[in-house]
Amino acid sequence: MSQQHSRQESPLPSTTAMGPATVTVFASPASWIESDALAQCHQVAALDGMMHVAAMPDLHPGKGAPIGAAMASTVLYPFLVGSDIGCGIAVFPMKLKRAVPEKLAARFPDLDRALDPEQDADDPAWAVVKGDIPAGHVEGLGTVGRGNHFVELARIGTVFEPGHASRLGLADGDLVLIVHSGSRGLGERILRAHTAVHGAGPAPDPGAYLAMHDDAVRWGSLNRRLMAARVAHALGAEAAEPLVDQCHNLVEVHDGVYLHRKGAAPGDGRDVLIAGTRGTPSYLVAAHAGPDANHSVAHGAGRKMSRADALRRGRAKHTVEELRRTPVGSLVVCGDRQLLFEEAPTAYKRIEQVIADLVDHDLATPVATTVPLVTYKTPDYKTPDLGSAPQRDQRRKRGRR
């Protein structure tokens, strides 16, 4: 993977203390940027060794560090990557004869249920596994997780750059499968082991941390491929290699420094899917961000409401059934009522504004939009009360990141 190559070409940065880093926010005055998120950027800028913080237009507060930021430092800070190491978005071509959302939604597999190497040994999805499973971590294989993770069948909508889309094998009306997920429990285990001893401090042995980190990045990518294969087979299609697969929670050695990305996608000449919401298009872009942006672009629309606010406001304005049919006519598969409200489209910023900010700052060029048909969050068991409380709790526990 690219981050491995960069470390082979560059020595690990030396640890030096520096003054407060520069902070640049790539957003227009019309964009919704919370003061708490800006405050977190400046807190990060004051860390030893920090050089530059680039905040994307999807910036919002996170647990201890901003989400939607790329942070360059001579010191490696695991907490700036967080627990979901390797989280990213992949786009797969999908060939189906007919795409009727109502019929396809009912055929999605249960992506809360992990693939067991022994019990599910005959599952055709295993064909995408080449070699060993990173870190030997088999827990949670083939599962999507909770939060903002999703698997979405979508149709290519507006094509802005036909030549670029064609090189990717895409055209107006084509179907794609978008998978957004990370390393599940593996990344959390890595961060917990660090924070138990060092808290929010730097990695005492960057090389050791990076070795575990790289396993989690590879695991996340493999997991996205496994989920895509599971869905493809369930819908009667063939599994395919991803057209795009970029991680937005990782650290790379870039130009001799540690470049931490927390909810920021690599923007140095790569194609990136920037996720909208389940009720809006997403944007496939050609990223061309330079050093001022820490070679990064936004990874999605970015939250504008906390989960508690989204739940409270959503319950006052919407019913569960209203949230299962989106403004673009797509369906949402989600048996977790609370998650439906927490992840409502209104809880997020306008993706059009995020993309406009990237274009205005010359960080990316839109290639095409993807319009949701079916967005999968959690299995829907079709029972009147979505199951008993113990069943709901068990599903939450099994799928929690």
CORSUL-V802316 format. One record per residue. N is the residue number from 1. RES is the residue in one small letter. PHI is phi in degrees with one decimal (NA if undefined). OMEGA is omega in degrees with one decimal (999 if undefined). D_FIRST is the distance of its C-alpha to the first C-alpha in whole Angstrom. Layout:
BEGIN
n=N res=RES phi=PHI omega=OMEGA d_first=D_FIRST
n=N res=RES phi=PHI omega=OMEGA d_first=D_FIRST
END
This chain:
BEGIN
n=1 res=m phi=NA omega=-171.7 d_first=0
n=2 res=s phi=-60.6 omega=-176.9 d_first=4
n=3 res=q phi=-68.2 omega=175.9 d_first=6
n=4 res=q phi=-69.3 omega=-179.5 d_first=5
n=5 res=h phi=-58.8 omega=-177.1 d_first=7
n=6 res=s phi=-63.5 omega=179.7 d_first=9
n=7 res=r phi=-75.3 omega=176.3 d_first=10
n=8 res=q phi=-69.9 omega=-177.4 d_first=11
n=9 res=e phi=-89.4 omega=-173.5 d_first=13
n=10 res=s phi=-125.5 omega=173.1 d_first=15
n=11 res=p phi=-69.3 omega=177.2 d_first=17
n=12 res=l phi=-66.0 omega=-179.2 d_first=17
n=13 res=p phi=-61.9 omega=173.3 d_first=20
n=14 res=s phi=-82.5 omega=-177.6 d_first=23
n=15 res=t phi=-89.1 omega=177.2 d_first=25
n=16 res=t phi=-136.1 omega=177.8 d_first=28
n=17 res=a phi=-89.7 omega=-179.1 d_first=30
n=18 res=m phi=-133.7 omega=175.5 d_first=30
n=19 res=g phi=-75.9 omega=179.9 d_first=33
n=20 res=p phi=-56.3 omega=-178.9 d_first=32
n=21 res=a phi=-78.2 omega=173.2 d_first=29
n=22 res=t phi=-77.6 omega=178.0 d_first=29
n=23 res=v phi=-127.2 omega=177.1 d_first=29
n=24 res=t phi=-123.6 omega=179.5 d_first=28
n=25 res=v phi=-108.4 omega=-177.9 d_first=28
n=26 res=f phi=-94.3 omega=-179.4 d_first=27
n=27 res=a phi=-146.3 omega=179.1 d_first=30
n=28 res=s phi=-87.6 omega=176.9 d_first=33
n=29 res=p phi=-58.8 omega=-179.9 d_first=37
n=30 res=a phi=-78.9 omega=-176.8 d_first=37
n=31 res=s phi=-82.8 omega=179.9 d_first=34
n=32 res=w phi=-87.5 omega=178.1 d_first=34
n=33 res=i phi=-123.2 omega=-177.5 d_first=33
n=34 res=e phi=-74.0 omega=178.8 d_first=34
n=35 res=s phi=-62.7 omega=178.7 d_first=36
n=36 res=d phi=-64.0 omega=178.8 d_first=34
n=37 res=a phi=-69.2 omega=177.0 d_first=31
n=38 res=l phi=-64.0 omega=177.9 d_first=32
n=39 res=a phi=-61.4 omega=177.9 d_first=33
n=40 res=q phi=-64.2 omega=177.4 d_first=30
n=41 res=c phi=-59.8 omega=-179.2 d_first=28
n=42 res=h phi=-73.2 omega=173.4 d_first=31
n=43 res=q phi=-64.9 omega=177.2 d_first=31
n=44 res=v phi=-64.4 omega=-179.0 d_first=27
n=45 res=a phi=-60.9 omega=-178.5 d_first=28
n=46 res=a phi=-86.5 omega=179.7 d_first=31
n=47 res=l phi=-68.7 omega=176.8 d_first=28
n=48 res=d phi=-57.1 omega=176.1 d_first=28
n=49 res=g phi=85.5 omega=-177.4 d_first=26
n=50 res=m phi=-71.6 omega=-176.9 d_first=25
n=51 res=m phi=-112.7 omega=-175.9 d_first=25
n=52 res=h phi=-155.6 omega=176.0 d_first=24
n=53 res=v phi=-115.2 omega=177.1 d_first=24
n=54 res=a phi=-109.1 omega=-179.1 d_first=23
n=55 res=a phi=-100.0 omega=-178.0 d_first=25
n=56 res=m phi=-87.0 omega=-179.5 d_first=24
n=57 res=p phi=-67.0 omega=175.5 d_first=27
n=58 res=d phi=-94.1 omega=-177.5 d_first=26
n=59 res=l phi=-55.5 omega=172.4 d_first=26
n=60 res=h phi=-156.3 omega=-174.9 d_first=28
n=61 res=p phi=-67.2 omega=174.8 d_first=29
n=62 res=g phi=-124.3 omega=178.4 d_first=27
n=63 res=k phi=-80.4 omega=177.2 d_first=28
n=64 res=g phi=87.6 omega=-179.5 d_first=28
n=65 res=a phi=-151.6 omega=-178.2 d_first=26
n=66 res=p phi=-68.9 omega=174.0 d_first=25
n=67 res=i phi=-105.1 omega=-174.3 d_first=23
n=68 res=g phi=98.7 omega=-177.5 d_first=22
n=69 res=a phi=-141.0 omega=173.6 d_first=21
n=70 res=a phi=-120.2 omega=-168.2 d_first=19
n=71 res=m phi=-128.1 omega=-176.8 d_first=20
n=72 res=a phi=-99.4 omega=-175.0 d_first=20
n=73 res=s phi=-151.8 omega=171.9 d_first=21
n=74 res=t phi=-85.3 omega=179.3 d_first=22
n=75 res=v phi=-119.4 omega=-179.5 d_first=22
n=76 res=l phi=-92.5 omega=179.1 d_first=19
n=77 res=y phi=-113.8 omega=-179.7 d_first=21
n=78 res=p phi=-57.0 omega=-176.5 d_first=19
n=79 res=f phi=-68.5 omega=177.3 d_first=22
n=80 res=l phi=-75.0 omega=173.7 d_first=21
n=81 res=v phi=-90.5 omega=177.3 d_first=17
n=82 res=g phi=90.5 omega=-174.5 d_first=20
n=83 res=s phi=-87.3 omega=-177.4 d_first=20
n=84 res=d phi=-95.2 omega=178.0 d_first=18
n=85 res=i phi=-57.4 omega=177.0 d_first=14
n=86 res=g phi=86.5 omega=177.7 d_first=12
n=87 res=c phi=-63.1 omega=-178.7 d_first=14
n=88 res=g phi=-165.4 omega=-178.2 d_first=14
n=89 res=i phi=-128.2 omega=177.1 d_first=15
n=90 res=a phi=-118.9 omega=179.2 d_first=14
n=91 res=v phi=-122.8 omega=-177.3 d_first=17
n=92 res=f phi=-119.1 omega=172.8 d_first=18
n=93 res=p phi=-68.8 omega=-178.5 d_first=21
n=94 res=m phi=-134.5 omega=-179.6 d_first=24
n=95 res=k phi=-106.2 omega=177.6 d_first=27
n=96 res=l phi=-130.5 omega=-179.9 d_first=31
n=97 res=k phi=-69.4 omega=179.3 d_first=34
n=98 res=r phi=-136.2 omega=-179.4 d_first=35
n=99 res=a phi=-123.5 omega=177.1 d_first=34
n=100 res=v phi=-100.5 omega=-173.2 d_first=37
n=101 res=p phi=-52.0 omega=-177.1 d_first=35
n=102 res=e phi=-60.1 omega=-179.7 d_first=38
n=103 res=k phi=-75.3 omega=-177.4 d_first=37
n=104 res=l phi=-70.8 omega=-179.2 d_first=33
n=105 res=a phi=-58.5 omega=-178.2 d_first=33
n=106 res=a phi=-73.6 omega=-175.8 d_first=36
n=107 res=r phi=-100.6 omega=178.2 d_first=33
n=108 res=f phi=-62.2 omega=178.6 d_first=30
n=109 res=p phi=-74.0 omega=177.7 d_first=29
n=110 res=d phi=-79.1 omega=-178.2 d_first=29
n=111 res=l phi=-89.7 omega=165.2 d_first=26
n=112 res=d phi=-91.0 omega=-178.8 d_first=27
n=113 res=r phi=-91.3 omega=-177.4 d_first=28
n=114 res=a phi=-72.2 omega=173.1 d_first=25
n=115 res=l phi=-80.0 omega=178.3 d_first=25
n=116 res=d phi=-97.2 omega=-176.8 d_first=26
n=117 res=p phi=-56.3 omega=-179.5 d_first=25
n=118 res=e phi=-96.3 omega=-176.6 d_first=29
n=119 res=q phi=-66.7 omega=-179.3 d_first=31
n=120 res=d phi=-109.1 omega=-174.5 d_first=28
n=121 res=a phi=-59.8 omega=-177.2 d_first=27
n=122 res=d phi=-94.1 omega=179.2 d_first=29
n=123 res=d phi=-68.8 omega=-176.6 d_first=27
n=124 res=p phi=-65.3 omega=179.9 d_first=25
n=125 res=a phi=-63.2 omega=-179.1 d_first=22
n=126 res=w phi=-60.7 omega=-177.5 d_first=21
n=127 res=a phi=-61.7 omega=-178.9 d_first=20
n=128 res=v phi=-80.9 omega=-179.3 d_first=17
n=129 res=v phi=-82.5 omega=177.8 d_first=16
n=130 res=k phi=-111.9 omega=-178.7 d_first=14
n=131 res=g phi=85.9 omega=-175.3 d_first=15
n=132 res=d phi=-78.0 omega=173.9 d_first=16
n=133 res=i phi=-77.1 omega=-176.5 d_first=15
n=134 res=p phi=-52.0 omega=179.5 d_first=13
n=135 res=a phi=61.4 omega=-177.2 d_first=16
n=136 res=g phi=62.4 omega=-173.6 d_first=18
n=137 res=h phi=-88.4 omega=-177.3 d_first=19
n=138 res=v phi=-99.0 omega=-179.4 d_first=21
n=139 res=e phi=-69.0 omega=175.8 d_first=23
n=140 res=g phi=81.4 omega=-178.8 d_first=22
n=141 res=l phi=-60.9 omega=176.5 d_first=20
n=142 res=g phi=79.9 omega=179.7 d_first=21
n=143 res=t phi=-114.9 omega=-171.9 d_first=22
n=144 res=v phi=-93.4 omega=-177.4 d_first=22
n=145 res=g phi=87.4 omega=-176.3 d_first=24
n=146 res=r phi=-114.2 omega=179.9 d_first=26
n=147 res=g phi=64.5 omega=-177.5 d_first=26
n=148 res=n phi=-92.2 omega=178.8 d_first=25
n=149 res=h phi=-70.7 omega=-179.3 d_first=22
n=150 res=f phi=-162.8 omega=168.0 d_first=23
n=151 res=v phi=-125.9 omega=-171.4 d_first=23
n=152 res=e phi=-135.1 omega=169.2 d_first=25
n=153 res=l phi=-87.3 omega=-174.8 d_first=26
n=154 res=a phi=-138.7 omega=178.0 d_first=27
n=155 res=r phi=-116.7 omega=175.5 d_first=28
n=156 res=i phi=-64.8 omega=-178.1 d_first=27
n=157 res=g phi=-98.2 omega=179.8 d_first=30
n=158 res=t phi=-73.5 omega=176.1 d_first=31
n=159 res=v phi=-106.0 omega=-178.5 d_first=29
n=160 res=f phi=-87.8 omega=-177.6 d_first=29
n=161 res=e phi=-127.0 omega=-175.6 d_first=27
n=162 res=p phi=-57.7 omega=-179.5 d_first=28
n=163 res=g phi=-63.4 omega=179.6 d_first=26
n=164 res=h phi=-66.2 omega=178.4 d_first=23
n=165 res=a phi=-60.9 omega=179.8 d_first=23
n=166 res=s phi=-62.9 omega=178.6 d_first=25
n=167 res=r phi=-63.6 omega=175.4 d_first=21
n=168 res=l phi=-85.5 omega=-178.8 d_first=20
n=169 res=g phi=82.5 omega=-176.1 d_first=22
n=170 res=l phi=-117.1 omega=175.9 d_first=24
n=171 res=a phi=-147.2 omega=179.3 d_first=28
n=172 res=d phi=-51.7 omega=177.5 d_first=30
n=173 res=g phi=91.8 omega=178.5 d_first=31
n=174 res=d phi=-64.5 omega=177.1 d_first=28
n=175 res=l phi=-97.3 omega=175.1 d_first=27
n=176 res=v phi=-136.7 omega=173.3 d_first=23
n=177 res=l phi=-113.1 omega=-179.4 d_first=22
n=178 res=i phi=-107.1 omega=-178.3 d_first=20
n=179 res=v phi=-123.0 omega=179.0 d_first=19
n=180 res=h phi=-119.1 omega=178.9 d_first=18
n=181 res=s phi=-165.1 omega=-176.2 d_first=18
n=182 res=g phi=-131.6 omega=-172.5 d_first=16
n=183 res=s phi=-95.1 omega=175.9 d_first=16
n=184 res=r phi=53.2 omega=-174.3 d_first=19
n=185 res=g phi=-73.6 omega=-176.3 d_first=21
n=186 res=l phi=-65.7 omega=-180.0 d_first=18
n=187 res=g phi=-63.1 omega=179.0 d_first=17
n=188 res=e phi=-63.5 omega=179.3 d_first=21
n=189 res=r phi=-63.7 omega=-179.6 d_first=22
n=190 res=i phi=-65.9 omega=-179.2 d_first=20
n=191 res=l phi=-67.0 omega=-178.8 d_first=21
n=192 res=r phi=-61.0 omega=179.1 d_first=25
n=193 res=a phi=-62.6 omega=178.8 d_first=24
n=194 res=h phi=-72.4 omega=-174.3 d_first=24
n=195 res=t phi=-68.4 omega=178.5 d_first=26
n=196 res=a phi=-60.6 omega=-178.1 d_first=29
n=197 res=v phi=-106.9 omega=-170.2 d_first=29
n=198 res=h phi=-114.8 omega=-179.2 d_first=28
n=199 res=g phi=58.2 omega=179.1 d_first=29
n=200 res=a phi=-90.2 omega=-179.0 d_first=27
n=201 res=g phi=-74.6 omega=-178.0 d_first=27
n=202 res=p phi=-71.1 omega=176.2 d_first=24
n=203 res=a phi=-74.4 omega=-179.5 d_first=22
n=204 res=p phi=-67.8 omega=177.6 d_first=24
n=205 res=d phi=-128.4 omega=-176.5 d_first=21
n=206 res=p phi=-55.9 omega=-178.9 d_first=18
n=207 res=g phi=-62.5 omega=179.3 d_first=16
n=208 res=a phi=-66.9 omega=177.8 d_first=17
n=209 res=y phi=-62.4 omega=-177.0 d_first=17
n=210 res=l phi=-63.2 omega=178.2 d_first=13
n=211 res=a phi=-63.7 omega=178.0 d_first=13
n=212 res=m phi=-69.5 omega=178.3 d_first=14
n=213 res=h phi=-57.2 omega=-178.6 d_first=12
n=214 res=d phi=-64.6 omega=175.0 d_first=9
n=215 res=d phi=-61.0 omega=-179.3 d_first=11
n=216 res=a phi=-66.1 omega=177.4 d_first=12
n=217 res=v phi=-63.7 omega=178.3 d_first=9
n=218 res=r phi=-65.2 omega=179.8 d_first=8
n=219 res=w phi=-62.7 omega=179.6 d_first=12
n=220 res=g phi=-59.9 omega=178.8 d_first=12
n=221 res=s phi=-64.9 omega=177.8 d_first=10
n=222 res=l phi=-62.4 omega=-178.5 d_first=12
n=223 res=n phi=-63.7 omega=176.9 d_first=15
n=224 res=r phi=-63.5 omega=177.9 d_first=15
n=225 res=r phi=-67.5 omega=178.8 d_first=15
n=226 res=l phi=-63.4 omega=179.0 d_first=18
n=227 res=m phi=-63.9 omega=178.9 d_first=20
n=228 res=a phi=-60.9 omega=179.2 d_first=20
n=229 res=a phi=-67.3 omega=178.7 d_first=21
n=230 res=r phi=-61.4 omega=-179.2 d_first=24
n=231 res=v phi=-68.0 omega=-178.9 d_first=25
n=232 res=a phi=-57.4 omega=-179.4 d_first=25
n=233 res=h phi=-64.5 omega=-179.6 d_first=27
n=234 res=a phi=-66.3 omega=-179.1 d_first=29
n=235 res=l phi=-92.2 omega=178.1 d_first=30
n=236 res=g phi=84.0 omega=179.4 d_first=31
n=237 res=a phi=-116.2 omega=177.5 d_first=28
n=238 res=e phi=-93.3 omega=174.9 d_first=25
n=239 res=a phi=-67.2 omega=-177.0 d_first=21
n=240 res=a phi=-138.1 omega=175.0 d_first=19
n=241 res=e phi=-73.2 omega=-179.2 d_first=15
n=242 res=p phi=-70.2 omega=172.6 d_first=14
n=243 res=l phi=-79.2 omega=179.9 d_first=15
n=244 res=v phi=-141.0 omega=174.3 d_first=13
n=245 res=d phi=-154.7 omega=-177.9 d_first=11
n=246 res=q phi=-121.9 omega=179.1 d_first=10
n=247 res=c phi=-88.3 omega=178.9 d_first=11
n=248 res=h phi=-120.8 omega=171.0 d_first=14
n=249 res=n phi=-129.3 omega=-177.2 d_first=14
n=250 res=l phi=-167.1 omega=172.0 d_first=12
n=251 res=v phi=-127.6 omega=177.1 d_first=12
n=252 res=e phi=-120.5 omega=166.9 d_first=11
n=253 res=v phi=-90.3 omega=-174.1 d_first=12
n=254 res=h phi=-131.0 omega=-179.0 d_first=14
n=255 res=d phi=53.7 omega=173.9 d_first=17
n=256 res=g phi=81.7 omega=177.6 d_first=18
n=257 res=v phi=-130.6 omega=176.3 d_first=18
n=258 res=y phi=-82.9 omega=178.5 d_first=16
n=259 res=l phi=-108.6 omega=179.6 d_first=15
n=260 res=h phi=-87.3 omega=174.1 d_first=16
n=261 res=r phi=-118.3 omega=177.0 d_first=16
n=262 res=k phi=-121.3 omega=-174.8 d_first=18
n=263 res=g phi=68.2 omega=176.2 d_first=19
n=264 res=a phi=-139.0 omega=-175.4 d_first=17
n=265 res=a phi=-93.0 omega=176.5 d_first=15
n=266 res=p phi=-58.5 omega=-175.4 d_first=13
n=267 res=g phi=-117.7 omega=-176.2 d_first=15
n=268 res=d phi=-95.3 omega=174.9 d_first=14
n=269 res=g phi=81.1 omega=-178.1 d_first=15
n=270 res=r phi=-111.0 omega=173.6 d_first=13
n=271 res=d phi=-87.8 omega=-174.2 d_first=15
n=272 res=v phi=-133.7 omega=171.4 d_first=16
n=273 res=l phi=-94.9 omega=178.7 d_first=18
n=274 res=i phi=-99.6 omega=-170.0 d_first=20
n=275 res=a phi=-74.2 omega=169.7 d_first=22
n=276 res=g phi=-84.9 omega=174.1 d_first=26
n=277 res=t phi=-121.9 omega=179.8 d_first=28
n=278 res=r phi=-70.2 omega=179.1 d_first=30
n=279 res=g phi=-114.1 omega=179.0 d_first=33
n=280 res=t phi=-140.6 omega=174.9 d_first=31
n=281 res=p phi=-66.8 omega=165.4 d_first=29
n=282 res=s phi=-107.8 omega=-175.6 d_first=25
n=283 res=y phi=-124.9 omega=169.2 d_first=24
n=284 res=l phi=-87.5 omega=-175.8 d_first=21
n=285 res=v phi=-126.9 omega=168.4 d_first=20
n=286 res=a phi=-95.4 omega=-175.0 d_first=19
n=287 res=a phi=-89.9 omega=179.1 d_first=18
n=288 res=h phi=-145.6 omega=-178.2 d_first=19
n=289 res=a phi=-79.7 omega=-179.0 d_first=20
n=290 res=g phi=-99.7 omega=-175.4 d_first=20
n=291 res=p phi=-63.9 omega=178.6 d_first=21
n=292 res=d phi=-59.7 omega=178.4 d_first=24
n=293 res=a phi=-98.0 omega=-176.1 d_first=22
n=294 res=n phi=51.8 omega=175.3 d_first=19
n=295 res=h phi=53.3 omega=-173.7 d_first=17
n=296 res=s phi=-138.2 omega=174.8 d_first=17
n=297 res=v phi=-133.7 omega=178.9 d_first=19
n=298 res=a phi=-63.5 omega=178.2 d_first=21
n=299 res=h phi=-112.3 omega=-179.7 d_first=19
n=300 res=g phi=-176.9 omega=-178.5 d_first=22
n=301 res=a phi=-70.5 omega=-179.5 d_first=26
n=302 res=g phi=81.5 omega=-178.2 d_first=26
n=303 res=r phi=-70.9 omega=169.5 d_first=29
n=304 res=k phi=-116.6 omega=175.7 d_first=33
n=305 res=m phi=-127.3 omega=170.1 d_first=34
n=306 res=s phi=-67.6 omega=179.2 d_first=34
n=307 res=r phi=-64.0 omega=179.5 d_first=34
n=308 res=a phi=-64.7 omega=179.1 d_first=37
n=309 res=d phi=-65.7 omega=-180.0 d_first=39
n=310 res=a phi=-62.1 omega=179.7 d_first=37
n=311 res=l phi=-67.1 omega=-178.1 d_first=39
n=312 res=r phi=-66.3 omega=-178.2 d_first=42
n=313 res=r phi=-69.2 omega=-178.5 d_first=42
n=314 res=g phi=-63.8 omega=180.0 d_first=41
n=315 res=r phi=-65.2 omega=179.7 d_first=43
n=316 res=a phi=-80.3 omega=-173.0 d_first=46
n=317 res=k phi=-113.2 omega=-171.1 d_first=45
n=318 res=h phi=-131.1 omega=168.8 d_first=43
n=319 res=t phi=-99.0 omega=177.8 d_first=44
n=320 res=v phi=-58.1 omega=-177.4 d_first=41
n=321 res=e phi=-65.8 omega=176.9 d_first=42
n=322 res=e phi=-63.6 omega=-177.9 d_first=42
n=323 res=l phi=-79.2 omega=178.7 d_first=38
n=324 res=r phi=-85.4 omega=174.2 d_first=37
n=325 res=r phi=-124.5 omega=-170.1 d_first=38
n=326 res=t phi=-90.2 omega=178.7 d_first=36
n=327 res=p phi=-59.9 omega=179.1 d_first=38
n=328 res=v phi=-94.7 omega=176.6 d_first=36
n=329 res=g phi=87.9 omega=-179.0 d_first=37
n=330 res=s phi=-84.6 omega=-179.8 d_first=34
n=331 res=l phi=-108.9 omega=176.3 d_first=35
n=332 res=v phi=-114.5 omega=176.0 d_first=33
n=333 res=v phi=-95.5 omega=-177.2 d_first=33
n=334 res=c phi=-159.2 omega=178.9 d_first=33
n=335 res=g phi=-87.8 omega=-179.2 d_first=36
n=336 res=d phi=-103.6 omega=-175.4 d_first=35
n=337 res=r phi=-60.6 omega=-178.5 d_first=38
n=338 res=q phi=-61.9 omega=179.9 d_first=37
n=339 res=l phi=-64.1 omega=177.3 d_first=33
n=340 res=l phi=-55.9 omega=-180.0 d_first=35
n=341 res=f phi=-73.4 omega=-178.2 d_first=36
n=342 res=e phi=-62.0 omega=-176.2 d_first=34
n=343 res=e phi=-105.1 omega=179.0 d_first=31
n=344 res=a phi=-60.7 omega=179.2 d_first=34
n=345 res=p phi=-52.9 omega=-178.3 d_first=33
n=346 res=t phi=-69.9 omega=178.8 d_first=36
n=347 res=a phi=-79.0 omega=-174.6 d_first=34
n=348 res=y phi=-115.4 omega=175.5 d_first=31
n=349 res=k phi=-70.8 omega=177.6 d_first=31
n=350 res=r phi=-75.0 omega=-179.2 d_first=32
n=351 res=i phi=-62.4 omega=179.7 d_first=29
n=352 res=e phi=-62.5 omega=179.0 d_first=31
n=353 res=q phi=-71.2 omega=177.5 d_first=31
n=354 res=v phi=-59.7 omega=-179.7 d_first=28
n=355 res=i phi=-65.4 omega=179.2 d_first=27
n=356 res=a phi=-59.7 omega=178.3 d_first=30
n=357 res=d phi=-64.8 omega=178.0 d_first=29
n=358 res=l phi=-62.7 omega=179.6 d_first=25
n=359 res=v phi=-66.7 omega=-177.7 d_first=27
n=360 res=d phi=-63.1 omega=178.9 d_first=30
n=361 res=h phi=-94.8 omega=177.1 d_first=28
n=362 res=d phi=57.0 omega=178.1 d_first=26
n=363 res=l phi=-100.0 omega=-176.4 d_first=23
n=364 res=a phi=-159.7 omega=176.1 d_first=22
n=365 res=t phi=-122.0 omega=178.5 d_first=24
n=366 res=p phi=-61.5 omega=177.7 d_first=25
n=367 res=v phi=-103.3 omega=-179.1 d_first=24
n=368 res=a phi=-165.3 omega=172.0 d_first=25
n=369 res=t phi=-101.2 omega=170.5 d_first=26
n=370 res=t phi=-119.3 omega=-176.5 d_first=26
n=371 res=v phi=-110.3 omega=-175.5 d_first=29
n=372 res=p phi=-62.4 omega=168.5 d_first=29
n=373 res=l phi=-112.3 omega=175.9 d_first=31
n=374 res=v phi=-138.4 omega=175.4 d_first=30
n=375 res=t phi=-112.6 omega=-178.3 d_first=28
n=376 res=y phi=-99.2 omega=175.8 d_first=28
n=377 res=k phi=-115.2 omega=177.5 d_first=28
n=378 res=t phi=-145.9 omega=178.8 d_first=30
n=379 res=p phi=-64.2 omega=176.8 d_first=32
n=380 res=d phi=-110.4 omega=-173.2 d_first=36
n=381 res=y phi=-84.1 omega=171.9 d_first=38
n=382 res=k phi=62.9 omega=175.1 d_first=41
n=383 res=t phi=-99.2 omega=-173.6 d_first=43
n=384 res=p phi=-54.6 omega=-178.0 d_first=46
n=385 res=d phi=-108.8 omega=-178.9 d_first=45
n=386 res=l phi=59.6 omega=177.0 d_first=41
n=387 res=g phi=92.6 omega=178.2 d_first=42
n=388 res=s phi=-72.2 omega=179.9 d_first=44
n=389 res=a phi=-57.6 omega=178.2 d_first=43
n=390 res=p phi=-59.2 omega=179.2 d_first=41
n=391 res=q phi=-65.4 omega=179.0 d_first=39
n=392 res=r phi=-62.3 omega=-179.3 d_first=38
n=393 res=d phi=-62.1 omega=-179.8 d_first=37
n=394 res=q phi=-65.3 omega=178.8 d_first=35
n=395 res=r phi=-65.3 omega=178.9 d_first=33
n=396 res=r phi=-63.4 omega=-178.6 d_first=32
n=397 res=k phi=-62.0 omega=-177.1 d_first=31
n=398 res=r phi=-68.0 omega=-175.6 d_first=29
n=399 res=g phi=-99.7 omega=-175.5 d_first=27
n=400 res=r phi=-68.2 omega=178.6 d_first=27
n=401 res=r phi=-72.4 omega=999 d_first=24
END
